[in-house]
Amino acid sequence: MTVQVPTPARPRRTRGIEAARARQALWLLLPTLIAIALVAGYPLYRTFYFSLFEANLTNPEQRSFIGLGNFWFTTQEGVALGFLQDPKWWGAVKNTLLFTVVSVFLETVFGMIIALVVNSAFRGRALLRTAMLVPWAIPTVVSAQMWAYLYNDSFGLIGRGLLGGQAVLANTDTAIWALIAVDVWKTTSFMALLILAGLQSLPGDMYEAADVDGASKWTQFWKLTLPLLRPALLVALVFRSLDALRVFDVMSVMLGNVNAASTSMTGYARQALIDNQLLGMGSAVSVAVFLIIMVIVVIYVTAFRVKFD
């Protein structure tokens, strides 16, 4: 028979001190919370608000309430007007998710390898750490234009020299893989930097104990490094997934705004909002992108089961 010993209650004075500290922390955070509400909360509210209206970007005051008509609406003549009924939107969703999953996975794997190498002690480590940030430091527009020249089927080193004159960027099915390669080249160093920061915060005495117990490096990686890196990996994955899901600049430069609209969700939103001047439709697409990103972030946090103290 097991006897449970009741946990002694904390003294009332201790609870009062903790409550006072919590109130003090709230007051200290209040200016930041107000700034976030003004900078992010109000525009988000207006986006949700305009998504329920039919409005033009040039004259947003003249609008009519249509509810969810921007999302899903069919006229009596059978004409589909909601963007959820547009095959072009679903093609953009498919391409964006493919771009996100493949690029983030490859960047995480390569970033982990680079971080493990750079985290070890060897001569020239400082120089290598600096050099690995060069692709990430180049502005996206500049690197995208550079890769567009490389993929050119007339004079590009890759398009003409390696692929024999294939117009890789002219076809969405092949262009998405070229875009993934560009994103992996540019952003792997960012993932490596975040993972490296997590590696340097791990306690060294645990690895010393593992060496004493005879655990191999491979066993230490799976049993110690990966579990302890969960918080750092979660932050890195969330940051990169958010950027990948909202990708626009590299696709706009390499494919043009017209083709980018069928390749990415944000490109589709830009076409509705800027090219077609549809404020309500553009806001509705932005709401859909926001909800998709929110669901993916929740999946990440749930899957990793990370608790931040």
C-alpha positions in Angstrom: 0.0 0.0 0.0 1.4 3.4 -1.1 0.9 6.3 1.2 0.9 9.7 -0.5 2.4 12.5 1.5 0.4 15.7 0.9 2.4 18.6 -0.6 2.6 21.4 2.0 0.8 24.6 0.9 3.0 27.6 0.3 2.8 30.3 2.9 0.4 33.1 2.3 3.3 35.6 2.4 5.0 33.8 -0.5 1.9 33.7 -2.6 1.5 37.5 -2.0 5.1 38.2 -3.1 4.5 36.1 -6.3 1.3 38.0 -7.1 3.0 41.3 -6.6 5.8 40.3 -8.9 3.3 39.2 -11.5 1.5 42.5 -11.3 4.8 44.4 -11.6 5.8 42.3 -14.7 2.4 43.0 -16.3 2.8 46.8 -15.8 6.3 46.6 -17.3 5.0 44.7 -20.3 2.0 47.0 -20.8 3.8 49.5 -23.1 5.0 46.7 -25.3 1.6 45.1 -25.4 0.0 48.4 -26.3 2.5 48.9 -29.1 1.9 45.4 -30.5 -1.9 46.0 -30.4 -1.5 49.2 -32.3 1.1 48.0 -34.8 -0.2 44.5 -35.4 -3.6 44.1 -33.8 -5.4 47.0 -35.5 -4.2 46.2 -39.1 -5.2 42.6 -38.5 -8.7 43.7 -37.3 -9.1 45.9 -40.4 -8.0 43.1 -42.7 -10.7 40.8 -41.2 -13.2 43.7 -41.4 -12.7 44.5 -45.1 -12.7 40.7 -46.0 -16.5 40.9 -45.3 -17.1 43.7 -47.8 -17.0 44.3 -51.5 -14.7 47.3 -51.8 -12.3 48.9 -54.2 -8.8 49.9 -53.1 -9.0 53.4 -54.6 -12.3 54.2 -52.7 -12.6 52.0 -49.7 -15.4 54.1 -48.1 -17.9 53.0 -50.8 -18.3 49.4 -49.8 -21.1 46.9 -49.4 -21.4 44.1 -46.9 -21.3 40.7 -48.6 -20.4 38.4 -45.6 -18.3 35.5 -46.8 -18.9 36.3 -50.4 -15.2 37.0 -51.0 -14.4 33.5 -49.8 -17.3 31.5 -51.4 -20.1 33.0 -53.6 -21.9 31.8 -56.7 -24.3 34.0 -58.6 -27.7 32.9 -59.8 -26.1 32.5 -63.2 -23.7 30.0 -61.8 -20.7 32.3 -61.9 -18.2 31.5 -59.1 -16.8 34.7 -57.5 -15.2 33.6 -54.2 -11.5 32.9 -54.4 -11.9 29.5 -52.7 -13.6 28.5 -56.0 -10.7 29.6 -58.1 -8.4 26.7 -59.2 -5.6 29.2 -59.5 -5.8 29.8 -55.7 -5.6 26.1 -54.9 -2.6 25.8 -57.3 -0.9 28.6 -55.4 -1.6 26.9 -52.1 -0.2 23.6 -53.4 3.0 25.2 -54.6 3.4 27.3 -51.5 3.1 24.2 -49.2 5.4 22.2 -51.4 7.9 25.1 -51.4 7.6 25.3 -47.6 7.9 21.6 -46.7 10.8 20.8 -49.0 12.8 24.0 -48.4 12.4 24.0 -44.7 13.2 20.3 -44.4 16.4 20.6 -46.5 17.4 23.8 -44.7 17.0 22.1 -41.3 19.0 19.1 -42.3 21.8 21.1 -43.9 21.7 23.7 -41.2 22.1 21.0 -38.5 25.1 19.5 -40.3 26.8 22.9 -40.6 26.0 23.9 -37.0 27.5 20.6 -35.7 30.6 21.1 -37.8 31.0 24.8 -36.8 30.3 24.0 -33.2 33.4 21.7 -33.0 36.8 23.0 -32.3 39.2 23.3 -35.3 41.5 26.0 -36.7 39.7 28.6 -38.8 36.3 28.1 -37.1 35.7 31.8 -36.8 36.4 32.4 -40.5 34.0 29.6 -41.4 31.3 31.0 -39.2 31.6 34.4 -40.9 31.7 32.8 -44.4 28.5 30.7 -43.9 26.4 33.9 -43.4 27.3 35.4 -46.8 24.4 33.9 -48.7 21.9 35.0 -46.0 23.4 38.5 -45.9 22.9 39.1 -49.6 19.5 41.0 -50.2 16.9 38.6 -51.5 16.2 40.7 -54.6 19.9 40.7 -55.5 20.3 37.0 -55.0 17.1 36.2 -56.9 18.1 38.3 -59.9 21.5 36.6 -59.8 19.9 33.1 -59.9 17.5 34.2 -62.6 20.5 34.9 -64.8 22.0 31.5 -63.9 18.8 29.8 -64.9 18.4 31.7 -68.1 18.1 29.3 -71.0 20.0 31.5 -73.5 23.1 32.4 -71.6 22.8 31.1 -68.0 25.4 28.8 -66.6 22.7 26.4 -65.3 20.0 26.9 -67.8 22.1 26.7 -70.9 25.3 25.0 -69.6 24.0 22.3 -67.3 20.4 21.9 -68.5 21.0 22.3 -72.3 18.9 25.3 -72.8 15.8 24.2 -70.9 13.5 27.1 -69.9 13.2 26.0 -66.2 11.5 29.2 -65.0 8.9 29.2 -67.8 7.0 26.2 -66.4 5.5 26.3 -62.9 6.2 22.5 -62.4 9.9 23.0 -62.9 10.2 26.5 -61.6 9.1 25.5 -58.1 12.1 23.2 -57.7 14.4 26.0 -59.0 13.0 28.3 -56.4 13.4 25.7 -53.7 17.1 25.4 -54.6 17.6 29.2 -54.4 15.8 29.4 -51.0 17.9 26.5 -49.6 21.1 28.1 -50.8 20.2 31.4 -49.3 18.6 30.5 -46.0 20.4 27.3 -44.8 23.0 29.6 -43.1 20.2 31.3 -41.1 19.0 27.9 -39.8 22.5 26.9 -39.0 23.0 30.1 -37.0 19.8 29.4 -34.9 20.7 25.8 -34.3 24.3 26.8 -33.4 23.0 29.1 -30.8 21.0 26.2 -29.3 24.0 23.9 -29.4 26.2 26.3 -27.5 23.6 26.5 -24.7 23.7 22.8 -24.1 25.4 21.6 -20.9 28.8 20.1 -21.5 28.9 17.9 -18.4 26.1 15.7 -19.9 28.3 14.9 -22.9 31.3 14.2 -20.6 29.2 11.7 -18.6 28.0 10.1 -21.9 31.7 9.7 -23.0 32.5 8.1 -19.7 29.5 5.6 -20.2 30.9 4.7 -23.6 28.0 6.3 -25.7 28.9 6.8 -29.3 28.6 10.2 -31.0 25.6 9.0 -33.0 23.9 7.8 -29.7 24.7 11.2 -28.1 23.2 13.0 -31.0 19.9 11.1 -30.9 19.5 10.7 -27.2 21.0 14.0 -25.9 21.4 16.7 -28.7 18.1 16.4 -30.5 15.9 16.2 -27.3 17.7 19.2 -25.8 17.5 21.2 -29.0 13.7 21.0 -29.2 13.1 24.6 -28.1 15.8 26.0 -30.5 14.5 23.8 -33.3 11.0 24.9 -32.7 12.0 28.6 -32.9 14.0 27.9 -36.1 11.2 26.0 -37.8 8.5 28.5 -36.9 10.6 31.4 -38.2 11.5 29.7 -41.4 8.0 28.3 -42.0 6.5 31.7 -41.6 8.9 33.2 -44.1 8.4 30.3 -46.6 4.6 30.5 -46.4 4.7 34.2 -47.0 7.3 34.0 -49.8 6.9 36.6 -52.5 10.0 38.5 -53.3 12.1 35.7 -54.8 9.2 34.5 -56.9 8.3 38.0 -58.1 11.9 38.7 -59.2 12.5 35.3 -60.9 9.0 34.6 -62.3 7.4 38.0 -62.6 4.3 39.1 -60.7 1.9 37.4 -63.1 3.5 33.9 -62.7 4.1 34.6 -59.0 0.3 34.9 -58.5 -0.2 31.2 -59.4 2.9 30.1 -57.5 2.5 31.6 -54.1 -0.4 32.6 -51.8 1.0 36.0 -51.2 1.4 36.5 -54.9 -2.2 35.7 -55.4 -3.2 38.2 -52.7 -1.0 40.9 -54.3 -2.7 40.4 -57.6 -6.1 40.7 -56.1 -5.2 43.7 -54.0 -2.8 45.7 -56.3 -3.4 44.6 -59.9 -7.2 44.1 -59.6 -7.7 46.8 -56.9 -10.1 44.5 -55.0 -9.6 45.5 -51.3 -12.2 43.1 -50.0 -10.9 40.1 -52.1 -7.3 40.9 -51.2 -8.2 41.1 -47.5 -10.1 37.8 -47.7 -7.0 36.1 -49.2 -4.8 37.6 -46.6 -7.1 36.2 -43.9 -6.9 32.8 -45.4 -3.1 33.0 -45.5 -3.1 34.1 -41.8 -5.3 31.2 -40.8 -3.2 28.6 -42.7 0.0 30.0 -41.0 -1.7 29.9 -37.5 -2.8 26.3 -38.0 0.8 25.2 -39.0 2.3 27.0 -36.0 -0.1 25.3 -33.7 0.8 21.9 -35.3 4.5 22.7 -34.7 4.1 23.6 -31.0 1.8 20.5 -30.4 4.2 18.1 -32.2 7.3 19.3 -30.4 5.5 19.5 -27.0 7.9 22.3 -25.9 7.2 24.2 -22.7 9.0 27.5 -22.4 9.7 28.5 -18.8 
